[in-house]
Amino acid sequence: MIKKTAMITIAGRPNVGKSTLTNALIGEKVSIVTPKPQTTRNRIFGVFAHNDTQIILLDTPGFHKAKTRLGDYMVGVVRESVADVDLVALLVEPIDNIGPQEELLIQHIEQARVPAALVINKIDTVRVDMTLPIIERYSQRFNFQAIVPISAKKGDGIPQLVELFESYAKEGPQLFPDGMTTDQPEKQIIAEIIREKLLICLDKEIPHGTAVEITKFSERENEIIDVEATIYCERSSHKGMIIGKKGMMLKRIGELSRHDIERFMGTKVFLQTWVKVKENWRDSRTVMKNFGYTN
């Protein structure tokens, strides 16, 4: 029986492993993961229970220097997520240097006056002794409540991190029902799965200028789910690259997406995709709002 809850924000620079950590803690995929930075755009709630505690994770976009209105929105999401939580987990890489993104995040934590833990990710990529100067440098900069080295990819240090999160729980009612692992609706998760495949399959700037809208989501009597998705990009030349020669790139994106959507939904999925151009949508408040990017 749930008696306590803990609200934990996971913050850090782009591509440091925030979504990988969230998925590892939840035990299933609730955030998309790619090798490219700025994969996550919205704040995503992940939920799991440990003993008598419900732990709510806020997976946030990577903190970066914004170049578009969408970037401004993403940075704003991070700033808001640092406040009014029980603990901020500042996720960093095992690098003996406090970068500008980390410095700004520490400043936001100081301003919000919330407790914070330093979580050093990717420790499987360095020797143990190489983490010592990192710990010393960050400890001199801010009074972290705890410092936990982990490997989100391999699971090292995850049990210790869960115990830390649980120690910051407060007595209170259960906020999410049993079995719920994320606040994201099914249509949103499906759209994010397709966007993940765009990020994986396409190079450079093109995937960052894409958005996905689910225009149809219905279930047949035989439990097959029909999904229709429109992929928006910013330039006509990008549309051609997304579709590819004889439609092969779009076919590949669709096949990879359908495989993951079927695994997520637990049933067969019939997926149809289209590509449309919406120029400079990342600088349009109206279009961003239509795509769900609103504060």
Residue, then its C-alpha position, 0 to 999 in steps of 0.5 A: m500500500i502506497k503511503k508516501t510519494a517522492m517527486i524527483t526531477i532528472a535534469g542535465r545537458p543534452n544527451v547525458g542519459k536522462s531518458t535512458l535513466t528514466n526508462a531504467l528506473i521505470g522498467e519500461k520505455v516511457s521516454i524515447v532514446t537516441p544518440k542525438p541531443q535534444t531528443t526529449r522536448n516535453r517534461i515526461f512523468g514516469v511513475f514506479a513504486h518501491n516498497d510503500t513509496q510512489i516515485i514520480l520522475l520528471d524527465t526533462p529536455g536537455f538544458h541547452k542554448a535555445k536558437t528557436r521558440l521551440g528551444d526557448y520552450m524546452v529550456g523553460v520546461v527545465r527551469e519550471s521542473v527544477a522548482d517545487v520538487d522533493l529532489v533534483a537529480l543533476l545528471v552529468e557525464p564523468i568529465d572533470n569539468i563543470g560545463p556552462q549548462e551544468e553551471l546554469l542548472i546549479q544556479h537554477i537549483e540554488q534559486a529554487r532552494v531545493p535539495a539536489a543530488l549529483v548523479i554521475n552517469k556512464i561510469d562504465t566508460v571510465r576507471v573508478d579513480m577518474t570519478l574522484p576529481i569530478i566528485e571533488r570539483y562538484s562538491q566544491r561548487f555546490n553542497f549536494q545532498a548525495i553523490v551517486p555514480i551510475s551506469a543507466k545503460k548497464g544498471d550499475g548504481i540504480p538500486q542505490l539511486v532508488e533508495l536515495f529517491e525514497s529517502y526524500a518521500k513525504e507522507g501523502p496520498q497516491l498520485f497515480p493509479d497502480g500500474m500506471t507508468t507515465d502520464q503520456p497518453e497512448k497517441q503521444i507515445i506513438a507520436e514520440i516513437i515515430r519521432e525517435k525513428l526519424l532521429i535515428c534514421l536521418d542525419k544532422e538538422i533534419p530530424h530536429g525540424t520534424a514533428v509528428e501528429i497522430t491523425k487517426f487512432s482506432e481499434r478494429e473488432n479483431e483488435i488490430i489498431d489503425v494509426e495514421a500519422t503526419i510527419y511535419c518538416e520545415r523544408s521541401s528538400h527535407k520532405g524528399m529526404i524523409i521520403g527517400k528514393k522510391g519511398m524507401m526511407l519513409k518505409r524504413i521509418g514506418e517499419l521500425s516505428r510499427h515494430d515498437i508501437e506493436r510492442f508498446m500496445g501489445t497487438k497488431v498495428f496498421l500504420q500509415t504515414w504522410v509527410k507535409v511541409k510547415e515552414n519554420w514551425r519551430d518559431s511559430r507559437t500557434v503551430m507549436k501549441n497545435f503540436g502540444y508544446t505549450n507552457 
